[in-house]
Amino acid sequence: MQTFTLEGEFIPMIQLLKALNWVEHGGMAQRVVEDGLVMYNGAVDLRKRLKVRKGDTVEFDGQKVKIV
């Protein structure tokens, strides 16, 4: 599992997916979230603007990241 160091209080889910280079662009990030392909703290979450915070985990396409 990789880690992502958060600089601030939170990062929106679609921005996190782009920052990790797990998707090519914002439109793709929105689609994978809407299609239920992203796991947030072990459960599917369809909110594109979800505020990911320290201590959270995100999974997509066999990859997992812990927010620190």
PyMOL commands that set and color helices and strands:
alter all, ss='L'
color gray80, all
select helices_A, chain A and resi 13-19+26-34
alter helices_A, ss='H'
color red, helices_A
select strands_A, chain A and resi 2-4+11-12+38-40+43-44+51-52+57-60+63-67
alter strands_A, ss='S'
color yellow, strands_A
deselect
rebuild
show_as cartoon
